[in-house]
Structure formats: structure tokens, C-alpha cells
Amino acid sequence: MGSEWHTAPPPSTRVTIVGRTGSGKSSALLSLFAERYPRVVVLDHLGTQWPAWKGAQVVYRFGDAVRWLRTTAPKARRWRLVCCFPQESEDVTQLFQLLAPDPRQGGGFPKALGGVALVSDELVKVAHTSCPAIIRDAWSNGRHVGLTILGATQRPSQVARIVTASTEWLGVCQQHEPLDMEVVAAYLSPAAMREVEQLPRFGLVLYNTSTGRGMVLHSPAQGQYVQVRELGAPEPPRKPRPKTKPVPPGGAGASD
């Protein structure tokens, strides 16, 4: 787990962090994942937190995003583009068409740049259960063009099924809504669920749904995380018992 966590991020992955309001979802999304990617597009409907991200370029229309991506992004090794688009607007749809095109039509924009991470810190506003197909398809088609998707939500029960079903790293902060706990329980091991039920404020269970392994993280300060336990680690191999010579009847000193 340690070596897996500290290596460079894979070309394309799916991350979902869930938890109640004020549980630290956005901080975890930023500190544990978004900061690790060199090229990041953030979809921020409220425009309150992400525009303050250090070094971020902020745009309010899709046309401005395209111009910046075509002129500046190819020249920079690391960049952050924050798109403050209205919820369910044509700008949002066009952004998904750009970042997750049909793989049969060619490589796509993310692949040409060597991979791009898309961030949404409230998935219900983007990938809700009745969202357009172009958005749902990004969670599957995006893999073929190098698109990583990092998302967070208070209500996983109201997010399109493809989002949770394709999630590789599931992060769970404090959560109390029964319907949402049911969604989480469908993907976590019983041991991981027990850890979720005991989380302190800003604590996080980070679980890999592919390997069944994970970790419990506590946050002593905002944006800082300390691993306190590992989940699903294989048990250490048992030492073989030493071979003993058979004892003849009558004890060790008996003779024939």
C-alpha cells in the first residue's frame, strides 16, 4: 500500500470521496489527489473555493476555456484551469465533449497532452442520476483518452450509478445518511465500514475497490493527513513449527 500510494498517479483513474457537509471532502480531494496531477481542469459551479487554488487560471465560459487550453496548456508542464460554469449549462456539456470524446473518433484532447484530471467537488450537480449520456460516458470512455476523474459528493445515493461502479479509490469521510451509508457499504469491506462508523472529524477511510485494501487517515491540520491504520493488509506468514525427533516409548532415555 505504501509504495502504491507514493508512486506517480496512473494515466487514468476514478476517485470518489463522500461525506456529510463540513467533513473535509474538498480538502481531501485537493491534498490527496488533485495536487498529484500535473494537468487539472476543475468544474466549479459556485466559484467559491477552487479559484483561490495557487496558480489557477479561472474562466467563466467554455469558449475562453478552449482558447486557454489550445494556446497555453501545451506549453506548460503543470497547470490548473478552474471552469466556473453554471450548473447543467451548455458550457458543461461542451467541456465533457472536449475531455471525453467518443474513443472511436480519435485520441482526444487529454491523450494529446499526456493525460488530464477533471475535478468536481459536488458530483450531484454534474453526474446526477438523470444527467446526459455524454457526462455518464466520461466515466467509461474517458479511460481510453487519458482522462482521470476526481469527484466528491455529500449524497452518493443521488449520483449516477456509473460513477460509484467505476470508482477505484473510494474515500469516505464522516457520513450519517442511511441511504448514503448503504451505497458506501456496497463497496467497502466490513472492516472498512467499522472504521467509517468510528471516524473522527476530518478523518477518512481511503479504500481501493479493486484490491480490497485501504487505509485510515486522520487530519491533524487542514490539508494534512496521517495514516493511522492499514486495511486489508495480508497477514504475516506463519513461521513453520520446528521439526522434532520422535520420542521413543518410555521417554528420551529409553533404549531398545
URVENBEL-V126697 format. One record per residue. N is the residue number from 0. RES is the residue in three letters. D_FIRST is the distance of its C-alpha to the first C-alpha in Angstrom with 1 decimal. Layout:
N_RES_D_FIRST / N_RES_D_FIRST
//
This chain:
0_MET_0.0 / 1_GLY_3.8 / 2_SER_5.6 / 3_GLU_5.0 / 4_TRP_6.0 / 5_HIS_8.7 / 6_THR_10.3 / 7_ALA_13.4 / 8_PRO_13.6 / 9_PRO_14.6 / 10_PRO_18.4 / 11_SER_18.6 / 12_THR_16.5 / 13_ARG_17.5 / 14_VAL_16.4 / 15_THR_18.5 / 16_ILE_18.6 / 17_VAL_21.2 / 18_GLY_23.1 / 19_ARG_26.7 / 20_THR_28.7 / 21_GLY_27.7 / 22_SER_24.3 / 23_GLY_22.5 / 24_LYS_21.5 / 25_SER_23.0 / 26_SER_21.5 / 27_ALA_18.0 / 28_LEU_18.8 / 29_LEU_20.2 / 30_SER_18.0 / 31_LEU_14.5 / 32_PHE_15.6 / 33_ALA_19.2 / 34_GLU_19.3 / 35_ARG_16.8 / 36_TYR_19.2 / 37_PRO_22.5 / 38_ARG_24.7 / 39_VAL_24.8 / 40_VAL_27.5 / 41_VAL_27.7 / 42_LEU_30.0 / 43_ASP_31.4 / 44_HIS_34.4 / 45_LEU_35.3 / 46_GLY_34.9 / 47_THR_34.2 / 48_GLN_30.8 / 49_TRP_29.4 / 50_PRO_32.6 / 51_ALA_32.0 / 52_TRP_28.7 / 53_LYS_29.4 / 54_GLY_30.8 / 55_ALA_31.0 / 56_GLN_34.0 / 57_VAL_35.4 / 58_VAL_37.5 / 59_TYR_39.4 / 60_ARG_40.6 / 61_PHE_39.0 / 62_GLY_41.6 / 63_ASP_40.6 / 64_ALA_36.9 / 65_VAL_38.0 / 66_ARG_40.2 / 67_TRP_37.5 / 68_LEU_34.8 / 69_ARG_37.4 / 70_THR_38.8 / 71_THR_36.2 / 72_ALA_32.7 / 73_PRO_33.3 / 74_LYS_34.4 / 75_ALA_31.4 / 76_ARG_28.0 / 77_ARG_26.5 / 78_TRP_28.2 / 79_ARG_28.1 / 80_LEU_30.7 / 81_VAL_31.3 / 82_CYS_33.6 / 83_CYS_35.5 / 84_PHE_37.0 / 85_PRO_38.8 / 86_GLN_37.1 / 87_GLU_38.0 / 88_SER_40.1 / 89_GLU_40.9 / 90_ASP_38.9 / 91_VAL_35.6 / 92_THR_36.6 / 93_GLN_37.4 / 94_LEU_34.1 / 95_PHE_32.2 / 96_GLN_34.7 / 97_LEU_34.0 / 98_LEU_30.2 / 99_ALA_29.9 / 100_PRO_33.0 / 101_ASP_33.7 / 102_PRO_32.0 / 103_ARG_35.2 / 104_GLN_37.0 / 105_GLY_35.0 / 106_GLY_31.9 / 107_GLY_32.1 / 108_PHE_31.8 / 109_PRO_27.9 / 110_LYS_27.8 / 111_ALA_30.6 / 112_LEU_28.8 / 113_GLY_25.5 / 114_GLY_23.7 / 115_VAL_24.2 / 116_ALA_22.3 / 117_LEU_24.5 / 118_VAL_24.0 / 119_SER_25.8 / 120_ASP_25.5 / 121_GLU_27.7 / 122_LEU_27.2 / 123_VAL_30.2 / 124_LYS_32.4 / 125_VAL_31.2 / 126_ALA_29.8 / 127_HIS_31.7 / 128_THR_32.9 / 129_SER_36.0 / 130_CYS_34.8 / 131_PRO_36.2 / 132_ALA_34.9 / 133_ILE_34.1 / 134_ILE_31.5 / 135_ARG_29.9 / 136_ASP_29.9 / 137_ALA_27.8 / 138_TRP_24.7 / 139_SER_25.4 / 140_ASN_27.7 / 141_GLY_25.7 / 142_ARG_23.0 / 143_HIS_25.8 / 144_VAL_26.8 / 145_GLY_23.6 / 146_LEU_23.5 / 147_THR_20.4 / 148_ILE_21.2 / 149_LEU_19.9 / 150_GLY_21.8 / 151_ALA_22.4 / 152_THR_25.0 / 153_GLN_26.8 / 154_ARG_28.0 / 155_PRO_25.6 / 156_SER_28.5 / 157_GLN_30.6 / 158_VAL_28.3 / 159_ALA_28.9 / 160_ARG_27.2 / 161_ILE_25.8 / 162_VAL_23.7 / 163_THR_21.7 / 164_ALA_21.9 / 165_SER_20.3 / 166_THR_17.5 / 167_GLU_14.0 / 168_TRP_12.4 / 169_LEU_14.6 / 170_GLY_15.0 / 171_VAL_17.5 / 172_CYS_19.7 / 173_GLN_22.7 / 174_GLN_24.6 / 175_HIS_27.8 / 176_GLU_29.7 / 177_PRO_29.9 / 178_LEU_29.9 / 179_ASP_26.7 / 180_MET_25.1 / 181_GLU_26.1 / 182_VAL_24.4 / 183_VAL_21.1 / 184_ALA_21.5 / 185_ALA_22.0 / 186_TYR_18.4 / 187_LEU_16.4 / 188_SER_16.3 / 189_PRO_19.0 / 190_ALA_16.6 / 191_ALA_15.1 / 192_MET_18.7 / 193_ARG_19.8 / 194_GLU_17.5 / 195_VAL_19.0 / 196_GLU_22.4 / 197_GLN_21.9 / 198_LEU_20.4 / 199_PRO_22.4 / 200_ARG_23.8 / 201_PHE_21.4 / 202_GLY_18.5 / 203_LEU_15.8 / 204_VAL_13.6 / 205_LEU_11.1 / 206_TYR_10.5 / 207_ASN_9.7 / 208_THR_13.1 / 209_SER_12.6 / 210_THR_10.0 / 211_GLY_10.9 / 212_ARG_7.6 / 213_GLY_7.4 / 214_MET_8.4 / 215_VAL_11.9 / 216_LEU_13.2 / 217_HIS_16.7 / 218_SER_18.9 / 219_PRO_21.4 / 220_ALA_23.0 / 221_GLN_23.3 / 222_GLY_20.6 / 223_GLN_18.6 / 224_TYR_15.4 / 225_VAL_14.1 / 226_GLN_11.1 / 227_VAL_13.1 / 228_ARG_11.2 / 229_GLU_8.1 / 230_LEU_9.3 / 231_GLY_9.7 / 232_ALA_8.1 / 233_PRO_10.8 / 234_GLU_13.7 / 235_PRO_14.7 / 236_PRO_17.5 / 237_ARG_20.9 / 238_LYS_23.3 / 239_PRO_26.3 / 240_ARG_29.5 / 241_PRO_32.0 / 242_LYS_34.9 / 243_THR_38.2 / 244_LYS_41.6 / 245_PRO_43.7 / 246_VAL_46.3 / 247_PRO_49.8 / 248_PRO_51.9 / 249_GLY_53.6 / 250_GLY_50.8 / 251_ALA_49.5 / 252_GLY_53.0 / 253_ALA_54.7 / 254_SER_56.4 / 255_ASP_57.7
//
